[in-house]
Amino acid sequence: MKKIFILLLITVLALVFDGTLAKDIFDYRIESFTDWVLVIMIIAILLSISWANSAKDD
């Protein structure tokens, strides 16, 4: 959970320091197959980080 918080914090800081980055992120449209693959990969990375950090029953 700590890694996701740090990732989100870095993203927010990047948005604060670079307004054009904010425009690019918030105006992004998923129009092609590669865009969908990119979104699925980002979700998979975030899920794998949270799954690896979750408590495990041995």
Secondary structure, DSSP 8 states (H G I E B T S, - for coil): -HHHHHHHHHHHHHHHH-HHHHHHHHT----SHHHHHHHHHHHHHHHHHHHHHS----
